[in-house]
Amino acid sequence: MKRSISSIILALLAAGAFGAVKLDPVFTSNMVLQQEKPITFFGTADPGSEIQVGFNGKTAKAKADAKGGWQAVFPAMKAGKNAYTVTVTDGKDKLELKDILIGEVWFCSGQSNMAMPVGRVFRRGSSAQNCEQEVANANYPEIRYINQKKIPSHEVQLPAQYGTGWVKCSPKTAWYFSAIAYFFGRQLHQDLQVPIGLINASWGGTRIEAWISAEGYQTFGPESDWQTVQKYRLDADAKKAFEAKEAERFAKEMAAWHPLFEKAGAEARTKAQEWSDAGFDDSKWKAARVFASPKYLVRWYRIGFTLPAALQGKEVVFTMGKAGEKADIWLNGKKIAGWNADDPESKKKAVIKLTPDQLDQKGTNVIAVRGEYYYGFGSRVQMNNAIIYGKLTAGKAVMPLRDKWKMNDEFACTAKETGRKKCPGFISVPYKSHQFQSSLYNGMVAAWTKLPVRGVIWYQGCSNNGQIHYYPLHKTLIADWRARWNQPYMPFLIAQLAGFEPRHAKDWQSADPNQPSGYPLTRDIQLQMLQIPNVGLACLIDIGEAANIHPANKQDAGKRLALEAERIVYGKNIVSRGPLFESAKPEGKAIRVSFKYADNGLKTADGKAPGAFAVAGADGKFVWADAKIDGKTVVVSSDQVKEPKYVRYAYMGYRGDCNLQNAEGLPAYPFRSDAVDYSKVK
């Protein structure tokens, strides 16, 4: 059979033929290239193409290989203020990058505390303190920033992706920079007087497992995670079969369970029948918000709105994502969408075309949503779909439906009311989760490992807090990224978890020191990473906020990371760490604690006696204790412990009195003298 010309062209394009010369996406105008390392430009073109790259008055030639890949190498350069232009041509097409600087490049990664922006307007938990003034003063054109999109990928390593390429720091752009990355970069820029490049690849709520490459698991472990990676190395057919079987399992189990739930809520459902009516009085309903329920829950949402002029008289499309495992949606008292709990996931969304006669063009319209939520914290995403992401569109005109929703609960119960039958486990396809091993490395890190950087700053651990398995994972992450960047001693600077413990936000002074949250354990593990060469640790215990997982003081966080960088990486003779536990020696009814990084003495941040200390005798039962500074040591005692054997400092999720510092004003690291060697814990 003869092939059409169009099909031949499509096949050639798919094979890479007729491809114009391209630079890899990590390269854009305004970027910073790492000083003192060979500068390599790379990209794609037609196989066999002759590529010519011009940079810094020199020309390098390259030839695209059989897969279209090419690279051109230039000598290493020193940092400076000169801006360079890069030209790339294959003789047919020409690319040009402008305003390229040579300086120090850092990869900034982790979860929400790294992702949190400087912010335009201060909102606690969402932006940095004094952000309005910080942004107004952010005139640092030699600080450049790029933000990698949040994209997971199972097995396939993706190219760099971002909304905007490299940008210069200015009052117009600094508000969306990662706050910690910005304050870190600003400190380095001011102290080193060189251009700074910041690559941010962060995702709130993510676990460390997702950031480690498959090669990292294979080479460095842990063995259990490597086994998980191997288990889900499935071809397309195997994945299809696996997902179909899991969906079938869920539908079958849900079809058996859901009638029990409906029976338990029958009376409540009858009382709520009028809640879908357009004229129902919902004035006593609460403003809608998202929160997890430990029970199986039926919740209603209602919103009244008038059509803007741009949508009047037009066919309007109403869209809403999965707003409940089972959901029903009404417009002006008439049902327009819905799905059942045992329906396929593809049906659990609404995309409804509404004609002008279905909407009141001038008056008030009412949308009511009845959603069923069975999975506690996991249902939060579905609740968000109901009250944040619903919208009406007509062409380019968009009317978001958010902020004005009201809510009321129809019914809630536990398995006790459903014949002691638990709700079936939700469809589980592990490799589709952005938390799955290697998914974020593949989607957000791999592309950047081809670009030389000076080092990494890392703020993560909240989502793994309290888990001893974090120790081998953290060691693996450091070894893995060093291997992927081909820098065996690449500096790796960690932000230690800040104080946070909402359950004791109001009673932290009297909270039982024998029942710490998982945060102190994770801080211990982070502290043990200092046994690895070229690893730094910025202590943030003192800037934490008991009920806010995103402390506003990102300035000190960035500065302390920068101090570690300046000592470890740039050879400055400075004190970059606060007091670090060295030893504890019983002395009668007291115990004397000695510290590293206290050569110039100790003090407290508020001039009061040191707080947050606890002691225990041989029985290991801790009580809060009194402490006093004695030269370069701290003497700790309590009337309740006659012969103290162990001592701890700030060993809770949060302590508001952890005020110990060295003479340089850097905070003491939380510690326990009864320390655990996590390398020996299985």
N, C-alpha and C positions, 0 to 999 in steps of 0.2 A: 504494500500500500504506500502510495506517495504521501509524503508529509507536506503540509501547507507551509508557505514561507513564514507565516506568523508563528506556527508551532516550532519551527526551527529556530527562529529568533528567541522565543521564550526559553527554549532549551539551552541555547548559547548563553543567554543572560543568567540562567540558573547555574550554569557551569562557571560563571565568572568572566565570560567573554564580554568585550566591549565596555569593560568597567573603567570609568574615569579614575585617574589617580586620586587616592584619598589618604589623608592622615588618620591615624588612630584617634578615636574620640577623646582620649585624654589630653590631646593637644588642642588648645584654642588660643586666640589672641588674649593678651593680658596675663598669661600664666607666668609662674616662676619655675625655673629649672634648677635642680640641685647643683650647688657649686661643688668643685673639687672631685667630680665624678664624670667619666666620659659622657658626653651628651649624644644620645641616640634618638633619631627621628625614625618612625616606622609607620607603616600603613599597608594599603593594598592597591593593586593596579592590575591591568591585564597581565596574565602570565607572560614572562619574557620581556616586558616593557623595560626600557632604559629610563631610570629615574635620576633626576638631578636636583640636589638640594643645596640651596644657598643660605649661609648663616655666618655672621660675624666676619664678612669679607672673604670667606672661604667657600669652596664648592666641594661637595662629596657626591660621588656617583654610586648608584645601586641598580640591581637588576631584580625584577619581580620573579619569584620562584614559581614552581609549577602550580602552587595554590594561590598565587597572586601576592604573596607576602614580600615585603621589602624592608630594608632598614639602612640608614646612613649614619655613620658615627663621626662625631667631631671631638676634638680634645677637650679635656676638663677645663673649666674656667673658674676664676675667682669671682666672688660676689662683688657687685658694684651697682652704681646708679644708672649705667648706660642701658637704654632700651634697644632691643634688637628686632629685626624683621627676619622672618623665615620664608623662603620661597621654595616651592616644590613643583616640578613639572615633569611630565612624561613626553614632552615635545608636542602634545596636542592640547592638554589642559594645564592650567596653572593655579596653584593655591598660594595664598599669602597669609601669614600670621604676623600681627603687629604688636608692638609694645611688650616684648618678651624680656623678662628680667632674670638675672642669675642671683640666687640667694639660698635660703634654707627652706626646705619643704618638709612638712610634717603631716602624717596621716592621722586623722582624729576619728575615733570610732567608739562604739559602745551602745548604751541604751538611752533612755530619755534625758538623763542629766547631761549627756553630751549633745543630744539633739536639740535641747531647749535653746531657743534663740535669745539674742539680746533683748529683742522686743521693742515695739514702738511706744507702748503705754504699759506702765507697770501693773501686772496682775499676778498676785502671789501664786507661785507654782507654775506660771507660764512664761515669765520673763525675769530678767535680772534686775536687782535693785538699782535704783537711780538710772534706769535704762534711757529715759528721755534725754538726760544730760549726756550720758555716754554716747548715744547716737549722734547728738548734735555736735559732739567734739571729735567724731570719728573721721578725721581728715588724715588718713594714712594711705596715700595712693600706692605705696610700696608694699602694703599688705594685700595679698590677693587670695581669693577664696573660691572654692567650687563645692557644690553640694550634690553628692550622689543620690539619685532617687532610691526610694525603698522598693527594691525588687528582689524577691526570692527566686531561686532556680534550683531544681533538682537535677544534679549531675552535670548539666550544661553550664559552662562558664561564659557569662555574657560580657559584651563590651560595656564600657562606661556609659552611663545614661544620666542626664541631668536636665533640669528645666532651662537653666542659663549656663553658659560656659564660665570660664574664669572671669571674675569681676574684681575691680579695684575697690578697696575699702573707702567709703565716703558716707556722709550722713544720709545719702539716698539708698545705700545698700546695706550698711552695717547692721540694721535692725534684724535682718534675717540670718545673719551669721550665727553659728553655734556660739553661745555665750562663753563657754569655757575655752573653746578654740580661739575665739577672738582675744580674750584677755591674756591667754597664753602667748599668742602670736604678737600681741601689742607689747608685752613685756620684753620678749626677745628682740623685737624690732628696735625698741628704745635702748636696750642695753648693748646689743651687738651692732646696731647701725647697719643692718643689711636687709634686703628685701626678704619677706616671709611669705611662703605659700602654704595655704591650709586646705587640705582635702578632707571634707567631712562625709563620713559614711556611717550613719547612726540610725537606730530604729528603737523607739521606746518599747519597753516591756520584753525585750528579746533576751533569750538565754545564750550562754556562751557557746553551747553546742553548735548553734547555727553558723557561728563565725569561723569555725575551724574547717580546713579543707579535707577532702577525702584522703589525699596523700598524707596529710598531717596525722589523721587517725591511723592510717596504715603504718606509718613510720614510727610515730611516737606514742600511739595509744590514745585513750584507754582501750583495752581489748573489747570491752562490752560495746562501746560506741562504734568501733570498727566493724563488729559483727552486725550491728544495726544497719550501718551503711551498706554492707554486702547483702543483707537480707532483702533490701529493697532496690537492688540493681536489677530492674526488670525491663524487658523489651516492651514495645508498644502493645503487643497482643497480651502479654502477661499482665500489664497494668490495667488494660481494659477489662480483663477477666476478674482481676482482683477487685476493682472498683464496682463492677456489676454484682459480684457476690456479696460485697459489703452492703451495697444499697438494698439488695434483696433481703438480706438478713434484717436490716433496720426496718424496712417496710413491713415485713412479716411480724416482727416483735411489736412494732408500734400498733399495728392493726389489732393485735391481741390485747394490748395494754390500754389503749386510748378509751375504749368503752367503759373501763373501770373508772377512769378519770372523769368522763362525762357523767357517769352515774353519781359519783361523789359530789359533783357540782351542779346537779340538775336543779335544785331549789334556787341556788344563787343565780343560775342562768335565767330562770323564769323572772326573777325580780329585776334583771338587767335588760329585759326585752326592749324597753323604750329608749335605751341609751343610744341607739343608732338613729333615732328620729331627728330630723332637722330642727324641730322646735323644742327639743328637750332642754330643760334648764340645767346647765352644768356649772352655774355660778358658784356652787359650793365645792366643786372639784379643785384639787391642788394643781399648781403649775407642774407640768410634766418634767421629770428628771430621770436619770438613768441610775439604777442601783441594783445590785445583785440580791436575789432572794434565795434563802436556803430551801424554800418550799416550791412545789409545783404551783404555778401562778397564772391566773387569767387577768390581764390588765387591759383597760380601755384607754384610748386617747381620742381627744376631740379637738378640732381647730375650726374657727370661723374666719373667713377671709373675703375680701372683695377683689374682683379682677382688676388689675391695672389696665390702662388704656391699650397697652401693647398686646394684650391677650383678648380683648373684647371683640366679639363677632367672629372669632377664628376657631378652627379646630384645634383643640388643646390636647396635648399628651400628658397624662398623669403617670409618673413613675415613682415607684417605691420598692426598695429592696426587701429582702426577707425580714418581715416585721413580726415574726413569731413562728414557732414550729408549725402551728396551725394559725391561720389568720383569716379575718373577714374584713372587708373595707366597704364603707357606704359613702355615697355622695348625695347630700340632700335627702337622706332617708331611703335611698335606693342602693342596693348592693351592686357594686361595680367590679369587685375582684375578690378572690379568696383562694385558699388551698387547704388541703387536709394534712394532718400530721404524717400520714404514710405516703403522701405523694412524692414523686421524684424531686430532688433538689432543684432541677431546672424549672419546675413549675412554681417554686416558692418566691415569686416576685410579681410585681404589677407593672405592666406597660399598657395603659388603656387610652384609646383615642376617645375623646369627649367632643361631641358636637355642640355647637352654640346653644341649642335648646336644652342641653343637660345642665347648663350652668346659668345661674342668675347673673345677667350681664352687668347690672348696676347695684344690686343688693348684696346681701350676705350669703355666702355658700358655707356649707358645713361638711367636713370630712370626719368620719368616725372610723376608728380602727380597733378591732378586738383581736388581741394577740395572746397566744398561749406560750408560756415560757417554762421549760422543764429543767434547764441546766445551770441554774444559779449564775455564777460569775460569767459563764460562757454565753448566757443570754443577753448580756449587756450590748453586744454588737447588734443583735436583733432589735433591741429597744432603741438604739441609736438610729437604725434604719427607719424606725417609725417616726421619731420626733426631730430628726436632724436632716436626713437625706432625701425625704420626699420632695417632689417639685412638680410644677406645671410648666410646660414649654410650648411655644408656638414659633417654629423657625428658630431664630436666634434669640428671641425674647424668652427670658427665664424668670419664673417666680418661685424662689425657694420656700418651702413650707417648714418653717422652723421657729423656735423661740416662743411661739404663742400657743403651743399645745397645752391642753389640760389633761389630767389623768385621774383615773379611779380604778381601784381593784375590785373585780367581780368576785373572785374566789381564790383561795389558796389552801393547799393541803400537803400532807406528807404521804409516804407509802402506807402509813397506817390506815388512811382513808381509802386507799385503792386495793384493799384486800391484801395488804403487805406485799404487793407486787411493785417492785421498783420500775421506774421509767427505763426503757431500754437504752443502752449506751448509744450515743450518737454515732453516725457514720464516721468511721475512722480510716482515713487514708493518710498515714503519717507523712509520707514524702511530699504531700501537697501543702503541708504547713510551712510557714516561714520560720518556725522554730525547729524544723528537722535538721539533723546533722548536715552541715556544709551548705545549706540552702542560701544563707546570706553571704558566705564566702564566695560562692559561685556567682551570685547576682550583684554583689556590691563591693567586693574586695579584689577578686582575681584580676580584673582589668587594670587596676592601679598598681599591681605588683610589677608591671613592666616598666613603670616610671620610677627612677631612683628617688628615694626620700632619705631624709636624715634619720627619722625615727617615728615612733608611734606614741600618741597619748591615748589612754584607754580609760573609760569610765563605765563600768558595768559590774554587775554582781547582785543587784537588787532581786532580779528574777531567779537567781540561783542561791539566794541567801539561806544559810542554815544547812547546806548540803555538803557533806565531806567530799563527795565526788568532785566538787569544784576544784579541789587541789590538783589532781592529775589533769583535769581539763584546762586549768589556767596555765600550768606548765606546758601542756601541749600547744595551746594557742601561741605562746611566746616562741617556742621552738619552731612551730609551723610557719608563722609569718616571717621569721628570720630566714627560714629555708626558702620560702616562696619569693622573697625579695633578694635572695642570694646574698644576704648580709648576716653572717653567723653571729655577730655581736651588735646587731642593730639595736640602738637604744629603745627601751620600752618603758614608758612612764605611766604609772597607774594612779588613778585618783581613788584613794581609799574611801569606802562608803561613809557618808556623812551621818550624823545622828538622826535617827528616825524611829519612832515607836508610838504610833497613835493610841494604842491601848493604854499607855501610861502617860499620855500627854498632860494630864492634870495631877497625876500622883507619882511622878517619876522619883521624887525625893524619898518616898516610902516604899517604892516597889521592891519586891524581894530580889536581892542580888543573886540568889541561887537559881533564879528562873529567867535567865536572859533570853532574848529573842534570838533568831538566827543570824542577825547582823553581826554580833561580836565574833561568832565563829568565822564568818566570811572575811571579816577584817583580819583575823588571825591568819587565814590562808593568804590573803593579799600581802600581809607582812612577811610571810615565809617566802614569797617570790623574791625578796631582797637577797636571798641566797644565790640567785642567778646573776652572773655578771651583767653589768650595764642595764640593770633594772632599777628604776626609781619609784618612789612612793610618796605621794602628797597626802599628808594627814588632813582630813576635813571634819574630824569629829566635832570640833567646836563651832562650826558654822551651820550645823544641821538644825532642823526645825522639827519638833516632836511629831506634829500632825501633818507635815508637808514633806513629801518625798522628793520634792524639787526645791531645795533651799535657794533663796534669792541671791545669796552672796556668792556669785560666780567669779567675782573679781579676785578674791583671795584664792579660790580654787585654781584659777588660771595662773596666778602669780606663783603659787607654790610649785606647780608643775614646771613653770619656767625656771625657778631656782634650781630644781633638780636637773633640768636640762643644762643650765649654765655650768653647774659643777661637774656633772658626769660626762657631758658631751663636749662642752666648749672650754673645759679646763680651768674654770675660774676658781680661785682660792676663796670660797665663800662657805658659810654654813647654810645648807639648803634643807635641813631636816630639824624637826623639833626633838625633844628628849626621847630617846629610844631605850626601852628597858634593857638593862645589862645583867643585873643580879639583884637578889633579895637575901638579906642576912638577918636572921632573928637576933635580937638583942634584948633579952629578958622579956618584958611585957610588950615590947615593940618590935618592929621589923624595919630595917633600913634598906631603902631602894636606891640603887645606883643606875646611872644612865649614860649612854653614849650621847654625843652631840650636846653636851652641857658643860664644855670646858670653861665657858665664861660665866657659869653659874645658872641658877634657876630663879624664876619669879612666877607670879600669877597674873593673869590678864586683868583682874579687878582689884588687886591689892589685898584680897582676902586670903585666908588660909587655903591650901589646896583642897579641892573637893573631889568627889567621885571615887574615892578610895574605899576599898573593902578588904577585910582580913578574915582569915579562918585559921583554926587550929588544925590538929591532926585529923579531926573528924571531917574536914572539908566543908563545914557549914559557914558560909560567909555572912558577915554583918557589915553595914556601913561604918566607916571608921573616921577618926580624926587624923589629920596629917599636918606636918610642919616642915618647912624647908630648912635644911641644915647644910649650908654650902652648896655642894654639887649633888647632894642626896636629899631624899625625902624620908622622914621618919613617920611611920604609920602605927597607930595603936587604937585599941578599943577596950573599954572596961568589961565588955562581954567576952573577950577572948584573952585569957591569961597568958597563954603561950602561943603567939601567932606563928604559923608556919608558912602560910601562903598569903599572897597579896594580889589584888587586881585593881586596875584603874580604868574607869569609864567603860566597864565591861557590861554594858546594857545596850539596848537599841538606841536609847537616848539618855543623856544626863545633861542637865542644864548648868551644872557646876564643874564641868571638866575644864578647869582654868589654868592648869599647869603649863608653863612655857619655859623655854630657855631664854638667855639674855637677849637673843636676837628676835624674840617675840613669836617664835614658831611653836605651835602646840605639841604637847606630848602625845605620842601614839598610844592608843588603848592597848593594854596588855594584861596578861595573867601569868603569874610566876609558876603556876601549875600547868604550864603550857603543854599542848598536845603536838606531837610530831606527826603531822598529817600524812607525811610520806610513808608512815608505817601503819596507817589505819586503812583497813580494807572495807 
